[in-house]
Amino acid sequence: MKRLFRGSVCALLKNLSLFVLLVLALPAWEARAATINFLTIDQPDVVDGAIGYAGGPNRMVAGVGGVRAIDVDFIFGTDTALHSGLGAGIACVNCTLSFFTGIRASGPGLAFDGGGQIAVVGTVPAAGILAPRLLLAGTFEGAFVVDVDPAASELVAFAAFLDVKSSDLASYFGMPGGPDQLWHGAFGMGLVGVPNPVTGAFLMEVVGGVNNFAGLIINTIPTPGTLSLFALVLLGMSVSGVAARRRMTTATAAV
């Protein structure tokens, strides 16, 4: 298991390098805002979680109402006071992401109102968190699902939220935490499937894009413009990942 995890992390580091460079290079981030990030690593023959929506005035959910929670495997910081960088990342053991958004927003597309709840629970031995604990808890500002490749039924679920973080986890990275420190978060989760053409309802497994990447939560202390930058970063990352997977599939078919 340890060897499999290390192999997954190595592949993950290689394929997220462009994303990390983009985050670090964004000039609009004042003083290169520090982030704490949670990753879902897609492993073969393992269900990493699912996201569902029942249609009508309902919510998008994971880990609620019979929909499986999403595994969280790895945590790393960027520009944090301590343990910064992918290479200094740490394992999140038996960690899961669960959430429910606000109800579906009126209008076209699969967009969801703010409200609801989001939480990551688990243990982080490197940070001294040895028993299951709430690592992140917050409420949504909004969420939506984008069909990035209709021909291949590939979608990405995006969301933005405000949260608080375990003080032990935050202090491991030299950052403020606890109930009085708000963080601004966003996630992107890769999905494969086709929503119901009439109701928009879906139940889709969270899956990997390029090699092992399946999902990412970015977290920073709020600054002006953070949400729009999160959206640009996540959208760019997902589109480039789908394009790379398409090239890989085409090359494999040609062999």
N, C-alpha and C positions, 0 to 999 in steps of 0.2 A: 504493500500500500504506500509506504514512504517513497519507494522508487517511482511508482506511478505518479505520485503527487509532484515529486521533483521534476519528472519529465514534462508534466503538464505545465508547471510553472516556467520551465525553460522555453517551451513553445510559446507560452503566453507573453513572456518578456519580449521575445523577438517580434511578435506581431503587434504589440502595443507600443513599440518604440516610437513610431510616427505620431501616434496619439499623444504620448507624453511630450514630445518635442513641440507639438502644436499648443498644448496647454501652457508650457513654459514660455513659449514665444509670443503669446497673445499680449500685445502692448496695452490693451485697454484694462487688463487686470492690474489694478493699482498695487505696486510693490510686490507683484507676482504672488497673488493670494495663495496662502498655504491650503492644501486640501488633504482630507483623509478619505480614502477610496476603498470600496468593497467590491470584490470581484466574484463572479460565478464562472468556474472553469468547467467547460463541457468535456466530460469523459465518455469514451465509447461505451455503449450498452448500459448507460446509467441515466435514469430520468432525473434531470436537474431541477424540475419544477414545472409549473404550468400557470397560465393566466387565463381567466375566463370572464365572459360577459353574457348574461342571460337574455339580452334584448330588452326593448322597452325602457321604462324609467328605472333602470337598474344600474349597478355599479360595476366597474372593472375590479376583479379580485384575484388574490393569490393567497393560499393558506386559509381560506374562508369558504364555508358552505360546500365542503367536499372537494374543493380545488386544491391540489397539492401545493405546499409552500415551496419557495425557490431556495435551493442550496446557495450558501455563501461560503467560499473556500479560502479567501486570501484578502488581506488588508495591507495597504501601503500608503505612505504619505508622500506628498510633493511639496517641497519648500517648507516643510515643518521644522520646528526648532530642533527636534531629535529624530533619528531614524528615518531620514528623508530618502526617497528613491525606491524604485522597484526592487532593487537588490536587497534592500533592508526590510522588505515586506515580511509579514508574519501570517501563520496559519490561523484560520478561524475554524475551530473544531466543532462539528455538529451544529453549525450556525444555519439559520434559515431566515429568509425574508418573507413576511406576510403583510398584506395590505388590503384595504378597500378604499376606492376613490369616492368622490361625490357621484351623484347620479349622472347619467348621460346628458350632455348639454344639448339644447335645441339647435337645429340647423344641420347642414350636411356633414358627413364625415363621422369618424368615431372619436369624438372628443368628450371629456368628462369634467364635471365641475370640481372645484376645490372642496375641502372638507375631508371626511373619512379619516383613516389612520394608516400609518406605516410603521413597521417595527422590524428590527433585526435582533434576534436572540441567539445566544450561544456562548461558548467558552473561548478565551484567547489566552492560552497558557503563557505566552511570552510577555503579556501585559499583566500577569498575575491574576487573571480572571479564570479560576479553576472550576467553578461551578456555573451552570447555565444562568445567564444574566441578560437583562435588556441592555443592548449595546447602543441602539439608536431608536428613538421614538419621535414621531411627528405627525403632521397633518398636511394634506395636499393643498397646493395652490392650483393645480390643474393637471390633466393628463390627456394623452391622445395616442392613437395608433396610426402608423403610416405604412402604406403598402409600397415598400421600396422596390419590389420586383414582382408585378402581377403574374408574369409568365411562370415564375418559379414558386409562387405562393409564399414569398418571403416578406415578413412584416417586422416592424420594430415598434415596441411600446415605449413611449417616452412619458416622463412625469417630472414635475417640480414640486418641492415641498419644503417646509420649515421643520426643523427637528432639534432635539437636544441629544446629547451623547454621554455615554458612561464616562465619568470623571477619570476612572482608571485607564480606559482606552485612550482618551484624549491626552492624559498626562504622559503616557508612554511615548507619544509623538511630540511632547513638549508644548501641548496646546491646551487652552482652557476648555473645561467640560462641565458636566453637572447640569442641574435643572435651570440655572439662571443664564446659561450661555446658549443663545440661538445660533444654529447653523443653517445654511441654505443648501439644499440638496437637489439633485436631479438624477434620474436613472434612464438607461437604455437597455432593453431586453430583446434579444432576437427571438422571433417566433416563426413557425412554418404552419401554414394552413390557409383556409379560405373562410372568411366570415359569411354568415347567412346573407344572401343578396337582398333579402327583404327586411329582416330585422336587425342585421348586423351582429347577431349573436355568434359567439365563438368560444371554444375551449381548445387552447393550443399549448403544446409543450414548448418550454424555453429551450432553445437549441443553440449550438455553437455556429459562429460564422467562419472566419478564417481560423483554421486549426481549432484551438480550444476555447476561444473567447465566446462566451454566451451572454454575459450581462455585466453591467458596471453601474455602481452608485458613486457619484462624485459628491463630496461634501466640503463646503468652505464657510467661514464666518461671513455673513452677508456683506456685500459691497454693492454700490450702484452698478447696474448692468450685468450682474452675475447671471441672472436667469437667461438673458438673451445669448450670452456667451456659452452657457451650458448647452443651450439648444443647438447652436452652431457646431460646437465640438462633437456632441453626440450624433447629430445628423451626418456630419462629415465622416465620422468614424464608421457609422453603419453603412453608408453608401460605399465607401472605399472597401469595407469588408465584403459586402455583397458582390462588388465588381471583381475582387480578387477571387472569391469562391467561384464566380461564373467562369473566370479564366481557367481556374484549376479544373473545373468540371469539363470544360471544352477540351483542354489539353488531354485529360484522361480519356475522353471519348475518342480522341483522334489516334490514340495509341493502338 
